[in-house]
Amino acid sequence: MFKLIGVIAGYYFFGFFGALLGLFAGSFIDRMRAYGSGGMNPLQNALRQAVFLETVFVSMGKLAKADGHVSQDEIDHVEQFMQKLGMTEGHRQQAIALFKQGTDPAFEIAPTYNRFMAVCGHTKHLKQVLLVYLIVMALADGHFHPAEEALLADIANRLGYDQAAFKQMLDMVLNQSHFAGGQANAAAALDDAYKALGVTKDSSDQEIKRAYRKLMSQYHPDKLMGQGVPEDMIAMATEQAKEIQLAHDLIKKSRNI
């Protein structure tokens, strides 16, 4: 009941992202009434989710335009993203408007990330998921342009990652993508697997296990939702976790552990 009220009130007063805020707040209130609060602040989480989604779409537009040309593959990637979120046509059009706003060469990304950090800056997992989604977006057209890497590095810096941490995450996500679709690229699968976990062939079995568990923990649905990742986006995090699982399975098989 409160979910519907929240959507209507949020959309009436604030438009698309007000509706999202109302949806998330209403959902949390409904859950609290059904199961108890569990110490959760529904309005705070709802605000995080709304700001997260706004940042995602604007950033996707900025990233798509970074190399000077928005490709059809990048447009298709955003369309698939919206489909997974189950957006209505009206909300889809407003998300597209945000994406287009990001593609405007005159658009400055700094205020967006100032707002994101003010609302979500203390949520490590939320920052990481955002950066991972944007790296995946940069790979959508099959080419990783230097301008895209430069923009991602700037975004990573605004999120609090130093150059070394960004490079490590970039390398991990690039290699995790080789395991997408249920199987690895056979040409250099084992090398990719080590890089996907952020370890090396010289790492001990215990170090590999720790790295694997840390990564899987970062994509745990309850932890992500608790920090503000919208429920509809948990499936995308699950896909990333599957790629990590495949990489780990390959390493275990090669080591007989």
For each residue, the residues with C-beta under 8 A, 3 or more apart:
1: 4 5 30
2: 5 6 25 26 27 29 30 33
3: 6 7 23 26 27 29 30
4: 1 7 8 26
5: 1 2 8 9 22 26
6: 2 3 9 10 21 22 23 24 25 26 27 29
7: 3 4 10 11 19 22 23 26
8: 4 5 11 12 19 22
9: 5 6 12 13 18 22
10: 6 7 13 14 18 19 20 21 22 23 25
11: 7 8 14 15 16 18 19 22
12: 8 9 18
13: 9 10 18
14: 10 11 17 18 19 21
15: 11 18 19 94
16: 11 19 20 90 91 94 95
17: 14 20 21 50 53 54 94
18: 9 10 11 12 13 14 15 21 22 50
19: 7 8 10 11 14 15 16 22 23 91
20: 10 16 17 23 24 46 49 50 53 91 230
21: 6 10 14 17 18 24 25 46 47 49 50
22: 5 6 7 8 9 10 11 18 19 25 26 46
23: 3 6 7 10 19 20 26 27 46
24: 6 20 21 27 28 42 45 46 49 50 230
25: 2 6 10 21 22 28 29 42 43 46
26: 2 3 4 5 6 7 22 23 29 30
27: 2 3 6 23 24 30 31 42 231
28: 24 25 31 32 40 42 43 45 46
29: 2 3 6 25 26 32 33 42
30: 1 2 3 26 27 33 34
31: 27 28 34 35
32: 28 29 35 36 37 38 40 42
33: 2 29 30
34: 30 31
35: 31 32 38
36: 32
37: 32 40
38: 32 35
39:
40: 28 32 37 45 226
41: 44 45
42: 24 25 27 28 29 32 45 46
43: 25 28 46 47
44: 41 47 48
45: 24 28 40 41 42 48 49 226 228
46: 20 21 22 23 24 25 28 42 43 49 50
47: 21 43 44 50 51 119
48: 44 45 51 52 119 120 123 126 227 228
49: 20 21 24 45 46 52 53 228 229 230
50: 17 18 20 21 24 46 47 53 54
51: 47 48 54 55 115 116 119 120
52: 48 49 55 56 116 120 126 130 228 229 230
53: 17 20 49 50 56 57 95 230
54: 17 50 51 57 58 98 112
55: 51 52 58 59 112 113 115 116 130
56: 52 53 59 60 130 133 134
57: 53 54 60 61 78 95 98 99 102
58: 54 55 61 62 98 99 101 102 107 109 112
59: 55 56 62 63 102 109 112 130 134 155
60: 56 57 63 64 78 81 99 102 134 137
61: 57 58 64 65 98 99 100 101 102 103 104 107
62: 58 59 65 66 102 103 107 109 151
63: 59 60 66 102 134 137 138 148 151 152
64: 60 61 70 71 74 75 78 99 102 103 137
65: 61 62 68 69 70 102 103 104 105
66: 62 63 145 147 148 150 151
67: 143 145 147 148
68: 65 147
69: 65
70: 64 65 74 75 103
71: 64 74 75 140 141
72: 75 76
73: 76 77 140 141 142
74: 64 70 71 77 78 137 140 141
75: 64 70 71 72 78 79
76: 72 73 79 80 140
77: 73 74 80 81 137 140
78: 57 60 64 74 75 81 82 96 99 137
79: 75 76 82 83
80: 76 77 83 84
81: 60 77 78 84 85 236
82: 78 79 85 87 92 95 96
83: 79 80 86 87
84: 80 81 232 233 235 236
85: 81 82 230 232 233
86: 83 232
87: 82 83 91 92 95
88: 91 92
89: 92 93
90: 16 93 94
91: 16 19 20 87 88 94 95
92: 82 87 88 89 95 96
93: 89 90 96 97
94: 15 16 17 90 91 97 98
95: 16 53 57 82 87 91 92 98 99
96: 78 82 92 93 99 100
97: 93 94 100 101
98: 54 57 58 61 94 95 101 102
99: 57 58 60 61 64 78 95 96 102 103
100: 61 96 97 103 104
101: 58 61 97 98 104 107
102: 57 58 59 60 61 62 63 64 65 98 99 107 109
103: 61 62 64 65 70 99 100 107
104: 61 65 100 101 107
105: 65
106:
107: 58 61 62 101 102 103 104
108: 111
109: 58 59 62 102 112 113 151 154 155 158
110: 113 114 158
111: 108 114 115
112: 54 55 58 59 109 115 116
113: 55 109 110 116 117 155 158 159
114: 110 111 117 118
115: 51 55 111 112 118 119
116: 51 52 55 112 113 119 120 121 130 159
117: 113 114 120 121 158 159 160
118: 114 115 121
119: 47 48 51 115 116
120: 48 51 52 116 117 123 126 127 228
121: 116 117 118 127 160
122:
123: 48 120 126 127 227 228
124: 127 128 227
125: 128 129 218 223 224 227 229
126: 48 52 120 123 129 130 224 227 228 229
127: 120 121 123 124 130 131 159 160
128: 124 125 131 132 169 218
129: 125 126 132 133 224 229 233 237
130: 52 55 56 59 116 126 127 133 134 159
131: 127 128 134 135 152 155 156 159 161 166 169
132: 128 129 135 136 169 173 240
133: 56 129 130 136 137 236
134: 56 59 60 63 130 131 137 138 152 155
135: 131 132 138 139 152 169 170 173 174
136: 132 133 139 140 173 177
137: 60 63 64 74 77 78 133 134 140
138: 63 134 135 144 145 148 149 152
139: 135 136 142 144 174 177
140: 71 73 74 76 77 136 137
141: 71 73 74
142: 73 139
143: 67
144: 138 139 148 149 174
145: 66 67 138 148 149
146: 149 150
147: 66 67 68 150 151
148: 63 66 67 138 144 145 151 152
149: 138 144 145 146 152 153 170
150: 66 146 147 153 154
151: 62 63 66 109 147 148 154 155
152: 63 131 134 135 138 148 149 155 156 166 170
153: 149 150 156 157 163 166
154: 109 150 151 157 158
155: 59 109 113 131 134 151 152 158 159
156: 131 152 153 159 161 165 166 169
157: 153 154 160 161 162 163 166
158: 109 110 113 117 154 155
159: 113 116 117 127 130 131 155 156
160: 117 121 127 157
161: 131 156 157 165 166 169
162: 157 165 166
163: 153 157 166 167
164: 167 168
165: 156 161 162 168 169
166: 131 152 153 156 157 161 162 163 169 170
167: 163 164 170 171
168: 164 165 171 172 198
169: 128 131 132 135 156 161 165 166 172 173
170: 135 149 152 166 167 173 174
171: 167 168 174 175 195 198
172: 168 169 175 176 195 196 197 198
173: 132 135 136 169 170 176 177
174: 135 139 144 170 171 177 178 195
175: 171 172 178 179 192 193 195 196 247
176: 172 173 179 180 196 240 243 244 247
177: 136 139 173 174 180 243
178: 174 175 184 185 189 192 196
179: 175 176 183 184 192 193 196 242 243 244 246 247
180: 176 177 239 243
181:
182: 242 246
183: 179 246
184: 178 179 189 192 193 246 247 250
185: 178 188 189 192
186: 189
187:
188: 185 191 192
189: 178 184 185 186 192 193 250
190: 193 194 250 251 254
191: 188 194 195
192: 175 178 179 184 185 188 189 195 196 247
193: 175 179 184 189 190 196 197 246 247 248 250 251
194: 190 191 197 199 200 201 203 247 251
195: 171 172 174 175 191 192 198
196: 172 175 176 178 179 192 193 243 244 247
197: 172 193 194 208 211 212 215 244 247 248 251
198: 168 171 172 195 211 215
199: 194 203 207 208 211
200: 194 203
201: 194
202:
203: 194 199 200 207 208 211
204: 207 208
205: 208 209 255 257
206: 209 210
207: 199 203 204 210 211
208: 197 199 203 204 205 211 212 248 251
209: 205 206 212 213
210: 206 207 213 214
211: 197 198 199 203 207 208 214 215
212: 197 208 209 215 216 244 248
213: 209 210 216 217
214: 210 211 217 218
215: 197 198 211 212 218 219 241 244
216: 212 213 219 220 241 244 245
217: 213 214 220 223
218: 125 128 214 215 223
219: 215 216 224 237 238 240 241 244
220: 216 217 223 224
221: 224 225 234 237 238
222: 225 226
223: 125 217 218 220 226 227
224: 125 126 129 219 220 221 227 229 234 237
225: 221 222 228 229 231 234
226: 40 45 222 223
227: 48 123 124 125 126 223 224
228: 45 48 49 52 120 123 126 225
229: 49 52 125 126 129 224 225 233 234 237
230: 20 24 49 52 53 85 233 234
231: 27 225 234
232: 84 85 86 235
233: 84 85 129 229 230 236 237
234: 221 224 225 229 230 231 237 238
235: 84 232 238 239
236: 81 84 133 233 239 240
237: 129 219 221 224 229 233 234 240 241
238: 219 221 234 235 241 242
239: 180 235 236 242 243
240: 132 176 219 236 237 243 244
241: 215 216 219 237 238 244 245
242: 179 182 238 239 245 246
243: 176 177 179 180 196 239 240 246 247
244: 176 179 196 197 212 215 216 219 240 241 247 248
245: 216 241 242 248 249
246: 179 182 183 184 193 242 243 249 250
247: 175 176 179 184 192 193 194 196 197 243 244 250 251
248: 193 197 208 212 244 245 251 252
249: 245 246 252 253
250: 184 189 190 193 246 247 253 254
251: 190 193 194 197 208 247 248 254 255
252: 248 249 255 256 257
253: 249 250 256
254: 190 250 251
255: 205 251 252
256: 252 253
257: 205 252
